[in-house]
Amino acid sequence: MILYKYVPPERIDVLRGGLIAFSPPWLFNDPFEAKPVFPSDAPEAIALFEEYRPERATLTKEEESALQARIDAIQQAHGARRIMLEQAARSVGVLSLSEKRDCALMWAHYTAQHTGFVIGFDTAHPAWVESGRLNGAPGEPTKVNYSADRPTPATMTDVTPDHIWYIKSKEWTYEHEWRVTRWIGRAAKTVKNPAGDDVPLHEFPREAVREVILGQRADSVLEGDILQLVTKRPYRDVTVLRAELDRRAFKFNIVPR
């Protein structure tokens, strides 16, 4: 399966250097990223409290203290796991890819108004698969699920990677997103974005690049630079295409340049 990354023209440095950003979720344009609704209290502690509620007035001081100690221990474990999960979420960078290479909204939002380009990665290529085996989570790329409701695990022990990284609002359905994750601490390089935030860059197998699609407004300088790069090793058999306006419908046709 080929998955696509939309980028502005200055991101030709991705093709030039073989490094691509795995952005921390807090830098994404969606403020709900990596923020499931964790339960404020441990359901087990609440259940224990309710179990003993009818008879608490009859408990001895020692029994009351023992019960409260059990509840406090459960709550502390709950809080510790929440902190651990929040720290883990901040330790992972995400590469967002799309099934679609002709999405007008994504061309507008992510390629500097159609002046950039799209990179098509063959995620079944042996080099891509091996890179994922060595550096990523099993089974990735992972398809994003879209929902009207925020993920709300019943308990902290029920929290899965899906709750944190792979569920988004239905408002984003048009992106047809798949995700790849990497540990931020294992980045090959870290750069600063214009706002001064650290952005981790990870290597990708350049031989897994199958397509580069120029935006409808991409200029000849960008086209020439891309051709010069992808016609040489380590790139192999890369098809360079261009997005063109359809004559009848509000859509783009992806055609040979």
Buried (B, 14 or more C-beta within 10 A) or exposed (E): EBBBBBBBBEBBEBBEEBBBBBBBBEBBEEEBBBBBEBBEEBBBBBEBBEEBEEEEEEBEEEEBEEBEEBBEEBBEBBBEBBEEBBEBBEEBBBBBBBBBBBBBEBBEEBBBEBBBBBBBBBBEBEBBBEBBEEBBBEEBBBEBEBEEEEBEBEEBEEBEBBBBBBBBEEEBEBBBBBBBBBBBEEBBEEEEEEEEEEBBBBBBBBBBBBBBBBBBBBEEEBBEBBBEBBEEEEBBEBEBBBBEEEEEEEEBBBEEB
